[in-house]
Amino acid sequence: MTRTIQQLFDLEGKVALVTGGSRGLGLQLAHALGEAGARIMLSARKEGELEEAVADLQAAGIDARWVAADCAKEEEIRKLSDQTFERMGNVDILVNNAGAAWGAPAEDHPVEAWDKVMNLNVRGYFLLAQQVAKRGMIPRKSGRIINVASIAGLGGNPADMNTLAYNTSKGAVITFTQALACEWGKYGINVNAICPGFFPSKMTKGTLERIGVDKLAENAPLRRLGDDEDLKGTALLFASDAGKHITGQWLAVDGGVSVVTGG
């Protein structure tokens, strides 16, 4: 019997692991999945921020808990995987969201900063996806992986935005998503990417202050930046059975900026 739309989007009984989930886009994604019925495991580096985020989710009636981990470090990723499976029993949905950026002209970009961005934004995504898939998704032949990329991964920037490593890392995330979807489709694992545009966050605070919210909004056909609701629908589509025939895809949630720039 064909399911209703409410049944297709229902995540009751599912477990979602969200990295970089203590604030900003990660917390918005956790809310989306939790509001649809999933139990949430949040991860980030700072315990205090995680405690506040989990309290916020629990106040909304969401079953949530946390593990502090630095997803740029392999041993921390293993700890995160161990504790999540021990405490939650399984991971049905992985949201790779933890990320870092660095601003510097390409000719002066520190190698250490390049490595920091790549280790978290690309290597960390790979290692955690590998851990979660081998321990749960592959044996169960079921799973959803959502990688948070960026419209910065679709091309270059205006001349006054020097984020070469960040752009490169997010381009790599898009290709990683496509290649992983091809390999793991046989296991019933869907792998997709969300490419946000400008959203107010700690990472974008400097750019917003330097260029201005109104100026950045002018570049979008919708004349606005993203808000605290704008990623929820895409996340739920990719995480639920409503998107069960979608894999290897990326979707820009950017007010139309990537259409203007040709991304």
C-alpha positions in Angstrom: 0.0 0.0 0.0 1.3 3.4 -0.9 2.3 5.5 2.1 1.0 9.0 2.8 3.3 12.0 2.6 3.3 12.2 6.4 4.4 8.6 6.6 7.2 9.1 4.0 8.6 12.0 6.0 8.3 10.3 9.4 11.6 9.6 11.1 10.1 7.9 14.2 12.5 5.2 15.5 15.5 6.5 13.6 18.8 7.7 15.1 20.6 10.7 13.6 24.2 11.7 14.3 24.9 15.3 13.6 28.4 16.7 13.7 29.1 20.4 14.3 25.6 20.3 15.9 26.0 22.7 18.8 25.0 25.8 16.9 24.1 27.4 13.6 23.4 25.1 10.6 24.1 21.9 12.5 21.6 22.7 15.3 19.0 23.7 12.7 19.5 20.3 10.9 19.3 18.5 14.3 16.0 20.3 15.0 14.6 19.3 11.6 15.4 15.6 12.1 14.3 15.6 15.7 11.0 17.3 15.0 10.3 14.5 12.5 10.8 11.9 15.2 14.5 10.9 15.1 16.6 10.5 18.2 19.5 12.9 18.0 23.2 12.5 18.9 25.0 15.8 18.7 28.7 16.3 18.4 31.1 19.3 18.5 34.3 20.2 20.2 33.0 22.3 23.1 31.0 20.6 25.9 29.3 23.7 27.2 27.9 24.6 23.8 26.7 21.0 23.4 24.9 21.0 26.7 23.1 24.2 25.7 22.2 22.8 22.3 20.8 19.5 23.8 18.8 21.5 26.3 17.3 23.5 23.5 16.4 20.3 21.6 15.0 18.7 24.7 12.9 21.8 25.4 11.3 21.2 21.9 10.4 17.6 22.9 13.3 16.0 21.1 15.2 13.0 22.5 18.8 14.3 22.3 22.2 13.7 23.8 25.8 14.7 23.0 29.4 13.5 22.7 32.3 16.0 22.5 34.7 15.2 19.7 37.1 16.9 17.3 36.3 15.4 13.9 39.6 16.5 12.5 41.3 13.7 14.6 40.9 10.1 13.7 41.1 8.9 17.3 38.3 11.3 18.3 36.1 10.1 15.4 36.6 6.5 16.6 35.5 7.6 20.1 32.5 9.4 18.7 31.5 6.3 16.7 32.0 4.0 19.7 30.0 6.1 22.1 27.2 6.7 19.6 26.7 3.1 18.9 27.0 2.2 22.5 24.4 4.8 23.7 22.1 4.9 20.7 22.3 1.3 19.4 22.6 2.3 15.7 23.0 5.3 13.3 20.4 5.5 10.6 21.2 9.0 9.5 24.7 10.7 9.5 24.9 14.4 9.0 28.5 15.4 8.3 28.4 19.1 9.1 31.5 20.0 11.2 33.6 22.4 9.3 36.3 25.1 9.3 37.2 28.0 7.1 40.3 30.2 6.7 40.7 33.6 4.9 44.0 34.4 3.2 45.2 35.3 -0.3 46.2 32.1 -2.1 49.8 33.3 -2.5 50.1 33.7 1.3 47.8 30.9 2.5 49.5 29.0 5.3 50.0 25.3 4.7 49.0 24.6 8.2 45.7 26.4 7.7 45.1 24.5 4.4 45.7 21.2 6.3 43.3 22.2 9.1 40.5 23.0 6.7 41.0 19.8 4.6 41.4 17.5 7.7 38.1 18.6 9.1 36.0 19.4 6.0 37.1 16.4 3.9 39.1 13.8 5.7 36.8 14.0 8.8 33.7 13.4 6.6 35.3 10.3 5.0 36.5 8.8 8.3 33.2 9.2 10.1 31.2 7.9 7.1 33.4 4.9 6.9 33.0 4.2 10.7 29.3 4.6 10.7 28.7 2.6 7.5 31.0 -0.4 8.5 29.4 -0.6 11.9 25.8 -0.2 11.1 24.6 0.9 7.7 26.3 -1.7 5.5 25.4 -4.7 7.7 21.8 -3.4 7.9 21.8 -2.5 4.2 20.1 0.8 5.0 21.2 4.4 5.8 21.2 8.0 4.9 24.3 10.2 4.7 23.9 14.0 4.3 27.1 15.9 3.7 27.0 19.7 4.2 28.9 21.3 1.4 28.5 24.9 0.2 27.8 26.9 -2.9 31.5 27.9 -2.4 32.3 24.4 -3.6 30.6 25.1 -7.0 33.3 27.6 -8.2 35.2 30.7 -7.2 34.5 33.8 -5.2 34.3 37.5 -5.7 37.9 38.9 -5.6 37.5 40.2 -2.0 36.7 36.8 -0.6 39.9 34.8 -0.2 38.9 31.3 1.0 40.7 29.0 -1.4 41.0 26.1 1.0 37.4 26.3 2.0 36.2 26.4 -1.6 38.4 23.5 -2.5 37.3 21.4 0.4 33.6 22.0 -0.3 34.1 21.1 -4.0 35.8 17.9 -2.7 32.7 17.2 -0.5 30.5 17.3 -3.6 32.6 14.9 -5.5 33.0 12.7 -2.4 29.2 12.6 -2.1 28.8 11.5 -5.7 31.5 8.8 -5.6 30.3 7.4 -2.3 26.8 7.2 -3.5 27.9 5.1 -6.5 29.9 2.7 -4.2 27.4 2.3 -1.4 24.1 2.3 -3.3 24.3 -1.5 -3.4 24.1 -1.4 0.4 20.9 0.7 0.4 22.8 3.8 1.5 21.7 7.1 0.1 24.4 9.8 0.0 23.5 13.4 -0.8 24.8 16.9 -0.1 23.3 20.2 0.9 25.0 23.4 -0.5 24.0 26.3 1.7 24.5 29.9 0.6 25.0 32.7 3.1 23.4 32.0 6.5 24.2 34.1 9.5 26.5 32.0 11.6 29.8 32.2 13.6 31.7 31.1 10.5 30.2 33.9 8.3 30.1 36.6 10.9 33.3 38.3 9.7 32.1 38.4 6.1 28.7 39.6 7.0 30.2 42.5 9.0 32.7 43.4 6.3 30.4 43.2 3.3 27.1 43.8 4.9 23.9 41.8 5.1 22.0 44.0 2.6 24.8 43.8 0.1 25.0 40.0 0.2 21.2 39.8 0.0 21.2 41.9 -3.1 23.2 39.1 -4.9 20.4 36.6 -4.4 17.3 36.6 -6.6 15.2 36.2 -3.5 16.9 39.2 -2.0 17.5 37.5 1.4 20.0 35.4 3.3 19.1 32.0 4.8 17.4 31.8 8.1 16.8 29.2 10.9 14.2 27.3 8.9 15.6 27.2 5.4 17.7 23.9 5.6 15.0 21.9 7.3 13.0 20.8 4.3 16.1 19.6 2.3 17.5 17.8 5.3 14.2 15.9 5.9 13.9 15.0 2.3 17.4 13.5 2.2 17.0 11.8 5.5 13.6 10.2 5.0 11.9 7.7 2.7 10.4 10.7 0.8 13.9 10.8 -0.8 14.6 7.1 -1.0 15.2 7.3 -4.8 17.6 10.3 -4.5 21.3 9.7 -4.2 24.6 11.3 -5.3 22.9 14.7 -5.6 23.6 18.1 -4.3 21.1 20.8 -3.7 21.9 24.5 -3.3 19.8 26.3 -0.7 21.0 29.8 -1.4 18.1 32.0 -2.5 19.2 31.5 -6.1 22.8 32.9 -5.9 24.3 29.9 -7.6 21.9 30.4 -10.6 23.2 33.9 -11.0 26.8 32.9 -10.8 26.4 29.8 -12.9 27.3 27.3 -10.2 
